[in-house]
Every structure is written in C-alpha cells, then in structure tokens.
Amino acid sequence: MAEIGVLGLGVMGRNLSLNLADHGYRTALYNRHYHVTEAFLRRCREQEPSWRRLQGFREMEDFVDAIERPRRIVLLVKAGEATDLTIENLLPFLDPGDVVIDCGNAHWLDTIRRERELRRRELLFIGCGISGGESGARFGPSLMAGGSREAWERIEAIWRDIAAKVDPETGEPIEGAAPGRPVSGGEPCAALVGENGAGHYVKTVHNGIEYIDMQLIAESYWLLKHLGGFSNPELAEIYSRWNEGELASYLIAITARILSQPDPRGDGYLIDRILDRAGQKGTGKWAADSALALGVPANALAEAVFARYLSSRKDERLQASRRLASVPVGRVDDPPGWSEQVRHALYCAKICAYAQGFQLLRAAQQEYGWRFDFAAIARIWRGGCIIRARFLNLIASAYQRKPDLANLLLADDFQSALHQGHPAWRQTVATAVLNGMAVPAMSAALAYYDGYRSERLPANLIQAQRDFFGAHTYERTDQPGRRFHFDWVGGKRETVVE
C-alpha cells in the first residue's frame, strides 16, 4: 500500500510527488482529471528513476483506500473554495485519525476554520506553507507546518526527509539533488511552527518579506544601471561579487544570472526586453493587510506591494512620463564607489525588511494564541525557500541568544551593520530622489529605521489635532498615565478625562 497520497497534480503536486518517491515513499496520486494523472505517469516512466513508487487512481475512493491507515493525504489544489470542495469530497472516505495536509497557499483564517471543522470529525489537519517553487518542491522545499503535535508526529519523519537541507556547521544550503538521487544528511528545513493556521501565516509573512527583498534588489539594479552607467555584464559581475558576502542569497544569485542572459530572440540581453509590469498572486497583500489589522509598522512591506500595483499601470505611466515634470537623470562621478554605496543601502534596507516581518510574526502570535520559535523559523528559511540567505544565520543566532528580542534592529550584529551602513544608505536615497528615481522600498525602510530610532516623533501634533476636532484626548509628558482634553476654542480650560 501507499505510505502517503498526493491529491492535485499541478506543478507543485507533480514535483512534490517525485520528491516523495525519490526518498523511498510509495505515493498514491489523484487528480480530478484522470488524463492529467495518466500523462504525468507516462512521463515519469520515461524520465524518472523512482517512477515505480508512484501509482495513479481514477476514482477518489480507490485513491484513499490505497493509502495505509492512518492515512496521510497531501492537498495541492487551488486555495479557497476549491480546497473546501476537495475536503468535502474526501470526507466520506476518511476514517478517524487520518491526517489531511493542505500545502496550498491558503489564507491562515481558512486553515484555522478547517482544522477546527475536521477536529470535530476526529480527523487531523495540517496547514503547511511550502516555499521554493517548482525546484524546491522537487528537490527540497522549506516546510512550515501548522497543526497539533499529534498531527505533526504523523508526518514529521517524511517532512524532514523531503525538506531542503543545510550544513549544520555553516548554515549554507546543501546542493546537488538530482532525480533519483536526493541529498542525504544535513539539517532539514522543516518544522512545526505552531497550531492550526500558524504554518500558513508564517508562509504569508515569508512571502511579504520576499516582496520587499525583490523590490529592494530591483531598486538597487535600477540605481546601478542608470546612475552608475554599468552594463548588464558589469551588473552581473557586481551581483555575483555581492553573493559572496553578507548579501549572499538565492535572490541575489539569480539576479546575477538573469542580468547575464542574452536575448534568445536577437541581440542584447533578455532583461532589457522584459516588460516592466510585475505580477502577484496576493500573498504579499495578505501580509500587508495583516500588518494594518494588527497595527504593525510594516511600511516597507506595504510599499513593495504598492510598487507592484504601480508597475501594473503601464499605460498610465506612459502618458504621465510625457506630461509630468521631471529632472534629468545624471551619472555619478565614481561608479565603483557608487556600487559600494548601493550595497550598503541594500543591506541596511534588507535588515529592516526582515525586522518588519518578524515584528509581524510577534504580533500575530499574540492575536491568534500561537507561540513562535523565531530562531527555528529563521533556520528553516535558510534552505529551499525563495528568501534563503546567509544572514538568516545571524537572525537565528540573535533570537537564540535573546528569544524575547523586541526588534532585530536591536541585535548586536545588525546594530553594527546599520551604524556602519546608514550614511551610505541616506546618500543613496537622497541621490535617487534628486535624480527623479523612485526607490519606494529603500526609502520606506529608511523612514522606518529613522522613526524607530527616534525618541520623539511629531505624533504629539497629530494627537492635538485629534483632540481639537474630535475631543479624542491626549496624554501629557509631565503627568503619565492620565488623559486630558483641552477647550481649544475657548483656549483656557484643560480637563482630566481619566
């Protein structure tokens, strides 16, 4: 019998199935369109060494019956209504104690509801965030599970097997997996991060950080290209060099590769032929929505989402470029020095991006009753996922030393980096603004840094205005713990409200 089942054979379902088979797990497969299953198995027989461990089924009931009890069934279907419908169709064939694992990009509130509903039926449910895209699912993703300890124990060994691995000494991802030849050894990037919707929430925050990281890199590229005058091969070399230091990450590495790719349809480079209109699937918006709902100052995250919205208005931007006043874009006098300046700015802004993400996690655990191990979350993001980066080792160490750290900006390693890099960061943003170049994420991150480090902010005026027009009261600096209202029209009388 099969040891696990995969329901849904889209890109992620197919690749996760092959990952399971490569690790020795007999895997039952089901897709609502059987011809998809047939085509996948036919290709596997021709190309995949582990194809004998895969078995497809035409009927859902036969698929479920083929899995050993208590069953483990992975769902990789479209998030939302399709997931609810799939679970509803599965229920008649399940037995108490079976565990359903939703690995789609579900909203965490849906996962909380589904876990509660299935628990009433004596079924176990895990909402698992999975990051790494097609390649990650195939050769080792980062797996962020949310559910009960009992449910996690049913899948823990499998999840640790199929997850990405990092070197336990260096924290660097272990590469080299190939079809039929998975990576062995290393520390797995898989963990139970909390109950019910915690796994999908952690994945949402991961994606929010991913949005910021990508926007920051894009802004750095634009500044180097237009103000530094670097060619695409020179840019590729710069990012390759950056990938050997503190900025080392998957996104920096692929940026270097992208910038060096010739256009397959003609002269020049492919990057210069790609339309500047960025897409999205909504998880970044979910993270920004959550920040607003929880009152977390994640302005750089929100700006990264807004930047994608603005990029999508290509036709309007074309008109505006001809009608709105601008300034000529100049060239810096010292391109190598400019490159170093932008590097500092990128790293400082990146620290703030991750700080905002972890602040969001801290607020969410209070809202939803979760208990996050922030060091463990940083560790499982070091391999497999899109935001994997060398400096996640520093984040893990910071939380290992001080689990109740209020903000990553206060960690010693990051304080030192910000102290060294913030002058270059300020100069980079100022130069961009003076040359009419938009750097929304980089400047928002700087505003966050300056706001967070400020003992006093102009919010006293805002509170006075609120009291003036709406009697919303204010606190005094010389009488803490009490609230007051002033008669602004009469101009004389201040009363104690509470």
C-alpha positions as CSV (number, residue, x, y, z in Angstrom):
1,M,0.0,0.0,0.0
2,A,1.0,3.6,-0.4
3,E,2.5,5.4,2.6
4,I,1.2,8.8,1.6
5,G,-1.2,10.3,-1.0
6,V,-1.0,13.5,-3.1
7,L,-4.2,15.0,-4.4
8,G,-3.7,17.6,-7.1
9,L,-1.2,17.2,-9.8
10,G,-0.4,20.7,-10.9
11,V,3.2,21.9,-11.0
12,M,3.7,21.7,-7.2
13,G,1.8,18.4,-6.8
14,R,3.8,16.7,-9.5
15,N,7.1,17.8,-8.1
16,L,6.4,17.0,-4.5
17,S,5.2,13.5,-5.6
18,L,8.6,12.9,-7.3
19,N,10.4,14.2,-4.2
20,L,8.5,11.8,-2.0
21,A,9.2,8.9,-4.5
22,D,12.9,9.8,-4.6
23,H,13.0,9.5,-0.8
24,G,11.6,6.0,-0.9
25,Y,7.9,6.7,-0.2
26,R,5.2,4.8,-2.0
27,T,2.9,7.5,-3.2
28,A,-0.7,7.4,-4.4
29,L,-1.8,10.0,-6.8
30,Y,-5.1,11.6,-7.7
31,N,-6.2,14.4,-9.9
32,R,-9.9,15.2,-10.7
33,H,-9.0,15.0,-14.4
34,Y,-7.6,11.5,-14.8
35,H,-5.9,12.3,-18.1
36,V,-3.6,14.6,-16.2
37,T,-2.6,11.7,-13.9
38,E,-2.0,9.4,-16.9
39,A,0.1,11.9,-18.7
40,F,2.2,12.5,-15.6
41,L,2.8,8.8,-15.0
42,R,3.7,8.3,-18.6
43,R,6.3,10.9,-18.5
44,C,7.6,9.5,-15.2
45,R,8.1,6.1,-16.7
46,E,10.2,7.6,-19.4
47,Q,12.3,10.0,-17.3
48,E,12.2,9.4,-13.6
49,P,14.2,6.7,-11.8
50,S,11.7,6.5,-8.9
51,W,8.5,6.1,-11.0
52,R,7.7,2.6,-9.6
53,R,6.8,4.2,-6.3
54,L,4.0,6.2,-7.9
55,Q,0.5,4.9,-8.5
56,G,-2.3,6.8,-10.0
57,F,-6.0,6.4,-9.5
58,R,-9.1,7.3,-11.5
59,E,-11.5,7.4,-8.6
60,M,-11.1,9.3,-5.3
61,E,-12.4,6.4,-3.2
62,D,-9.8,4.0,-4.7
63,F,-7.1,6.6,-4.1
64,V,-8.0,6.9,-0.5
65,D,-8.3,3.1,0.0
66,A,-4.9,2.6,-1.4
67,I,-3.2,4.5,1.4
68,E,-2.2,2.7,4.6
69,R,-4.1,3.7,7.8
70,P,-4.0,6.1,9.5
71,R,-3.8,7.9,6.2
72,R,-1.7,10.9,5.2
73,I,-3.1,12.9,2.3
74,V,-1.5,16.0,0.9
75,L,-3.7,18.5,-0.9
76,L,-2.2,20.7,-3.6
77,V,-5.2,22.3,-5.1
78,K,-6.2,25.9,-5.7
79,A,-6.6,27.8,-2.4
80,G,-10.1,28.9,-1.3
81,E,-13.3,27.3,-2.4
82,A,-11.6,24.6,-4.4
83,T,-9.8,23.4,-1.2
84,D,-13.1,23.3,0.7
85,L,-14.8,21.4,-2.0
86,T,-12.0,18.9,-2.2
87,I,-12.1,18.3,1.6
88,E,-15.9,17.9,1.4
89,N,-15.5,15.2,-1.3
90,L,-12.8,13.4,0.7
91,L,-14.7,13.2,3.9
92,P,-16.9,10.2,3.1
93,F,-13.8,8.1,2.5
94,L,-11.8,9.1,5.6
95,D,-11.5,7.4,9.0
96,P,-10.9,8.9,12.4
97,G,-7.2,9.6,12.9
98,D,-6.4,10.3,9.2
99,V,-4.4,13.4,8.6
100,V,-5.0,15.9,5.8
101,I,-2.2,18.2,4.9
102,D,-3.0,21.4,2.9
103,C,0.1,22.5,1.2
104,G,-1.6,25.2,-0.9
105,N,-1.2,28.9,-0.4
106,A,-4.2,29.1,1.9
107,H,-5.2,32.0,4.0
108,W,-4.5,31.3,7.6
109,L,-8.0,32.1,8.8
110,D,-9.3,29.4,6.4
111,T,-6.8,27.0,7.8
112,I,-7.9,27.8,11.4
113,R,-11.5,27.1,10.4
114,R,-10.7,23.9,8.5
115,E,-8.6,22.5,11.4
116,R,-11.5,23.1,13.8
117,E,-14.1,21.5,11.5
118,L,-12.0,18.4,10.9
119,R,-11.1,18.0,14.5
120,R,-14.9,17.8,15.3
121,R,-14.9,14.8,12.9
122,E,-11.9,13.2,14.7
123,L,-9.7,14.0,11.7
124,L,-6.3,15.7,11.9
125,F,-5.4,18.7,9.8
126,I,-2.2,20.5,9.0
127,G,-1.8,23.7,7.1
128,C,1.7,23.7,5.7
129,G,3.4,26.6,4.0
130,I,5.7,25.3,1.3
131,S,8.4,27.6,-0.3
132,G,10.9,27.1,-3.0
133,G,8.7,26.9,-6.1
134,E,8.8,24.1,-8.6
135,S,12.5,23.3,-8.0
136,G,12.1,23.4,-4.2
137,A,9.1,21.0,-4.3
138,R,11.1,18.7,-6.5
139,F,14.4,18.6,-4.7
140,G,13.8,20.1,-1.2
141,P,11.5,22.9,-0.1
142,S,11.2,24.8,3.2
143,L,8.2,23.4,5.0
144,M,6.3,25.4,7.6
145,A,3.7,23.2,9.3
146,G,0.8,24.4,11.4
147,G,-1.3,21.9,13.4
148,S,-1.4,19.8,16.5
149,R,1.6,17.9,17.9
150,E,-0.2,14.6,17.2
151,A,-0.8,15.5,13.5
152,W,2.9,16.7,13.2
153,E,4.2,13.4,14.6
154,R,2.4,11.5,11.8
155,I,4.3,13.4,9.1
156,E,7.4,14.6,10.8
157,A,9.8,11.9,9.5
158,I,8.6,12.3,5.9
159,W,8.7,16.1,6.1
160,R,12.3,16.1,7.4
161,D,13.3,13.7,4.7
162,I,11.9,15.7,1.7
163,A,12.8,19.2,3.0
164,A,15.8,21.2,1.9
165,K,19.0,20.5,3.9
166,V,21.6,23.0,5.3
167,D,25.0,22.3,6.6
168,P,24.7,22.2,10.4
169,E,28.1,24.0,10.8
170,T,27.8,26.8,8.2
171,G,24.0,27.0,7.7
172,E,24.7,27.0,3.9
173,P,22.2,25.1,1.7
174,I,23.4,21.7,0.6
175,E,23.0,21.5,-3.1
176,G,23.3,18.6,-5.6
177,A,20.0,16.8,-5.5
178,A,19.0,15.2,-8.8
179,P,16.2,12.8,-9.9
180,G,16.5,9.6,-8.0
181,R,19.5,11.0,-6.0
182,P,18.3,13.1,-3.1
183,V,20.5,15.0,-0.7
184,S,21.4,13.0,2.4
185,G,22.5,14.4,5.7
186,G,22.3,17.9,6.9
187,E,19.8,19.9,8.9
188,P,16.3,19.7,7.4
189,C,14.4,23.0,6.8
190,A,11.1,21.7,8.2
191,A,9.4,22.4,11.5
192,L,6.1,22.6,13.3
193,V,5.8,26.3,13.8
194,G,2.6,26.4,15.7
195,E,-1.1,25.3,15.8
196,N,-3.8,25.4,13.2
197,G,-3.1,28.4,10.8
198,A,0.4,29.2,12.1
199,G,2.1,27.4,9.2
200,H,0.2,29.3,6.5
201,Y,0.7,32.6,8.4
202,V,4.4,32.1,8.6
203,K,4.4,31.4,4.8
204,T,2.4,34.6,4.3
205,V,5.0,36.6,6.2
206,H,7.7,34.8,4.2
207,N,6.1,36.0,1.0
208,G,5.8,39.5,2.4
209,I,9.5,39.6,3.1
210,E,10.0,38.1,-0.4
211,Y,8.1,41.0,-1.9
212,I,10.3,43.6,-0.1
213,D,13.5,41.7,-0.9
214,M,12.7,41.6,-4.6
215,Q,11.7,45.2,-4.7
216,L,14.9,46.3,-2.9
217,I,17.1,44.3,-5.3
218,A,15.2,45.8,-8.3
219,E,15.8,49.3,-7.0
220,S,19.5,48.6,-6.5
221,Y,19.7,47.3,-10.1
222,W,18.0,50.4,-11.4
223,L,20.3,52.8,-9.5
224,L,23.4,50.9,-10.6
225,K,22.2,50.8,-14.2
226,H,21.1,54.4,-14.7
227,L,23.2,56.4,-12.2
228,G,26.2,54.2,-12.3
229,G,26.1,53.5,-16.0
230,F,27.0,49.8,-15.6
231,S,26.4,47.4,-18.5
232,N,24.5,44.2,-18.0
233,P,27.6,42.1,-17.9
234,E,29.1,44.5,-15.3
235,L,25.9,44.4,-13.3
236,A,26.0,40.6,-13.3
237,E,29.6,40.7,-12.0
238,I,28.6,43.1,-9.3
239,Y,25.8,40.9,-8.0
240,S,28.0,37.8,-8.3
241,R,30.5,39.5,-6.1
242,W,27.8,40.6,-3.6
243,N,26.7,37.0,-3.5
244,E,30.0,36.1,-1.9
245,G,29.5,38.4,1.1
246,E,26.8,39.5,3.6
247,L,24.2,39.8,0.9
248,A,24.6,36.2,-0.2
249,S,21.2,34.8,-1.0
250,Y,19.1,32.9,-3.6
251,L,17.6,36.2,-5.0
252,I,21.0,37.9,-5.4
253,A,22.4,34.8,-7.1
254,I,19.6,34.5,-9.6
255,T,19.8,38.3,-10.3
256,A,23.3,37.8,-11.5
257,R,22.2,35.0,-13.8
258,I,19.3,37.0,-15.1
259,L,21.4,40.0,-15.9
260,S,23.9,37.9,-17.9
261,Q,21.3,36.1,-20.0
262,P,21.4,37.0,-23.8
263,D,18.2,37.6,-25.6
264,P,17.3,34.3,-27.2
265,R,15.4,36.2,-30.0
266,G,18.1,38.6,-31.0
267,D,20.9,40.9,-30.0
268,G,21.3,42.3,-26.5
269,Y,20.1,40.9,-23.2
270,L,16.8,39.4,-22.2
271,I,16.3,41.6,-19.2
272,D,16.0,44.7,-21.5
273,R,13.2,43.0,-23.4
274,I,11.0,42.1,-20.4
275,L,8.0,44.4,-19.8
276,D,8.2,46.3,-16.5
277,R,4.9,45.1,-15.3
278,A,5.2,42.9,-12.2
279,G,2.5,40.3,-11.3
280,Q,1.5,38.9,-8.0
281,K,-0.7,36.2,-6.5
282,G,-1.9,38.1,-3.4
283,T,0.1,36.7,-0.5
284,G,2.1,39.9,-0.2
285,K,-1.2,41.8,0.0
286,W,-2.3,39.4,2.8
287,A,0.8,40.2,4.7
288,A,0.2,44.0,4.3
289,D,-3.4,43.6,5.3
290,S,-2.4,41.7,8.4
291,A,0.1,44.4,9.3
292,L,-2.6,47.0,9.1
293,A,-5.1,44.8,11.1
294,L,-2.5,44.1,13.8
295,G,-1.1,47.7,14.0
296,V,2.4,46.7,12.9
297,P,4.5,49.3,11.2
298,A,5.5,47.3,8.2
299,N,5.7,50.2,5.7
300,A,8.4,48.7,3.5
301,L,6.3,45.6,3.1
302,A,3.3,47.6,2.0
303,E,5.4,49.8,-0.3
304,A,6.7,46.7,-2.1
305,V,3.1,45.6,-2.7
306,F,2.1,49.1,-3.9
307,A,5.2,49.2,-6.2
308,R,3.8,46.2,-8.0
309,Y,0.4,47.8,-8.3
310,L,2.0,50.9,-9.7
311,S,4.1,48.9,-12.2
312,S,0.9,47.3,-13.5
313,R,-0.4,50.7,-14.6
314,K,1.9,50.8,-17.6
315,D,-0.4,52.7,-19.9
316,E,-1.0,55.5,-17.4
317,R,2.8,55.7,-16.7
318,L,3.5,56.1,-20.4
319,Q,1.1,59.1,-20.5
320,A,2.5,60.5,-17.3
321,S,6.1,60.2,-18.5
322,R,5.3,62.6,-21.3
323,R,3.2,65.1,-19.2
324,L,4.6,65.3,-15.7
325,A,7.7,67.4,-14.8
326,S,10.9,65.5,-14.0
327,V,14.6,66.1,-13.8
328,P,17.3,64.7,-16.0
329,V,19.0,61.5,-14.7
330,G,22.7,62.2,-14.2
331,R,25.7,60.0,-13.7
332,V,27.7,59.6,-10.6
333,D,31.4,60.6,-10.7
334,D,32.7,57.4,-9.1
335,P,30.8,54.3,-10.3
336,P,32.8,51.8,-8.2
337,G,32.2,53.9,-5.1
338,W,28.5,54.2,-6.1
339,S,28.3,50.4,-6.3
340,E,29.7,50.1,-2.8
341,Q,27.3,52.8,-1.5
342,V,24.3,51.0,-3.0
343,R,25.5,47.7,-1.5
344,H,25.4,49.2,2.0
345,A,21.9,50.7,1.3
346,L,20.6,47.4,0.1
347,Y,21.9,45.5,3.1
348,C,20.6,48.1,5.6
349,A,17.2,48.1,4.0
350,K,17.1,44.3,3.9
351,I,17.7,44.2,7.7
352,C,14.7,46.5,8.2
353,A,12.6,44.3,5.8
354,Y,13.2,41.2,7.9
355,A,12.8,43.2,11.1
356,Q,9.3,44.2,9.9
357,G,8.5,40.6,9.0
358,F,9.5,39.3,12.4
359,Q,7.6,42.1,14.2
360,L,4.5,40.9,12.3
361,L,5.0,37.4,13.5
362,R,5.4,38.6,17.1
363,A,2.1,40.5,16.9
364,A,0.3,37.6,15.2
365,Q,1.2,35.1,17.9
366,Q,-0.5,37.3,20.5
367,E,-3.6,37.7,18.3
368,Y,-4.0,34.0,17.5
369,G,-2.6,32.3,20.5
370,W,0.5,30.9,18.8
371,R,4.0,30.5,20.3
372,F,6.6,31.0,17.6
373,D,10.2,30.0,17.9
374,F,11.7,32.8,15.9
375,A,15.2,31.2,15.8
376,A,13.6,28.0,14.4
377,I,11.7,29.9,11.7
378,A,14.9,31.7,10.6
379,R,16.7,28.3,10.4
380,I,14.1,26.6,8.2
381,W,14.2,29.6,5.9
382,R,18.0,29.1,5.2
383,G,17.4,26.4,2.6
384,G,14.7,25.6,0.0
385,C,12.8,28.8,0.1
386,I,12.9,31.9,-2.1
387,I,14.3,34.2,0.7
388,R,17.0,31.9,1.7
389,A,20.1,34.0,2.6
390,R,23.3,33.8,4.5
391,F,22.3,36.4,7.0
392,L,19.4,34.3,8.3
393,N,22.1,32.6,10.4
394,L,22.6,36.0,12.1
395,I,18.8,36.2,12.7
396,A,18.7,32.7,14.1
397,S,21.6,33.5,16.4
398,A,20.1,36.8,17.6
399,Y,16.8,35.0,18.6
400,Q,18.8,32.1,20.0
401,R,20.6,34.4,22.4
402,K,17.5,36.5,23.2
403,P,14.2,34.8,22.3
404,D,12.2,37.9,23.5
405,L,14.2,40.3,21.3
406,A,11.7,43.2,20.6
407,N,13.2,44.0,17.2
408,L,16.0,42.7,15.0
409,L,17.4,46.3,14.7
410,L,18.4,45.9,18.4
411,A,20.5,42.8,17.8
412,D,24.2,43.5,18.2
413,D,25.2,42.2,14.7
414,F,22.6,44.4,13.0
415,Q,23.2,47.4,15.1
416,S,26.8,47.3,14.0
417,A,25.9,46.9,10.3
418,L,23.3,49.7,10.5
419,H,25.8,52.0,12.2
420,Q,28.3,51.4,9.5
421,G,26.0,51.5,6.6
422,H,23.3,54.1,7.3
423,P,25.3,57.1,5.9
424,A,25.7,55.4,2.6
425,W,22.0,54.4,2.7
426,R,20.9,58.0,3.3
427,Q,23.2,59.2,0.4
428,T,21.8,56.6,-1.9
429,V,18.2,57.5,-1.2
430,A,19.0,61.2,-1.5
431,T,20.8,60.8,-4.8
432,A,17.9,58.7,-6.2
433,V,15.4,61.4,-5.2
434,L,17.4,64.2,-6.6
435,N,17.6,62.4,-9.9
436,G,13.9,61.7,-10.0
437,M,14.2,57.9,-9.5
438,A,11.6,56.1,-7.4
439,V,13.0,53.9,-4.6
440,P,9.9,53.2,-2.6
441,A,11.1,50.2,-0.6
442,M,14.5,51.6,0.1
443,S,13.2,54.9,1.3
444,A,10.3,53.4,3.2
445,A,12.8,51.1,5.0
446,L,14.9,54.2,5.9
447,A,11.9,56.0,7.2
448,Y,11.1,53.0,9.4
449,Y,14.6,53.0,10.7
450,D,14.6,56.7,11.5
451,G,11.2,56.5,13.0
452,Y,12.0,53.5,15.2
453,R,15.3,55.1,16.5
454,S,13.6,58.5,17.3
455,E,12.9,59.2,20.9
456,R,10.4,61.9,19.9
457,L,8.1,62.0,16.8
458,P,5.6,64.6,15.6
459,A,2.7,62.5,16.7
460,N,2.1,65.0,19.5
461,L,0.7,67.4,16.9
462,I,-1.5,64.7,15.4
463,Q,-2.9,63.9,18.9
464,A,-3.5,67.6,19.5
465,Q,-5.4,67.9,16.2
466,R,-7.5,64.8,17.1
467,D,-8.4,66.4,20.4
468,F,-9.2,69.7,18.7
469,F,-11.7,68.4,16.2
470,G,-12.9,65.2,17.9
471,A,-12.2,65.5,21.7
472,H,-10.1,62.3,21.4
473,T,-8.0,63.4,24.4
474,Y,-4.2,63.4,24.8
475,E,-1.6,62.4,27.4
476,R,0.9,64.9,28.9
477,T,4.6,64.2,29.2
478,D,4.7,65.6,32.7
479,Q,1.7,63.5,34.0
480,P,2.0,60.0,32.7
481,G,-1.0,57.6,33.0
482,R,-3.7,60.3,32.8
483,R,-5.7,61.6,29.8
484,F,-6.7,65.2,29.2
485,H,-9.0,67.3,26.9
486,F,-8.4,70.9,26.2
487,D,-11.0,73.5,25.2
488,W,-9.2,74.6,22.1
489,V,-11.9,77.1,21.1
490,G,-12.0,78.9,24.4
491,G,-8.3,78.4,24.8
492,K,-8.2,78.2,28.6
493,R,-9.6,75.1,30.2
494,E,-7.9,71.7,30.4
495,T,-9.8,68.9,32.0
496,V,-8.8,65.5,33.2
497,V,-10.8,62.8,31.3
498,E,-9.4,59.7,33.0
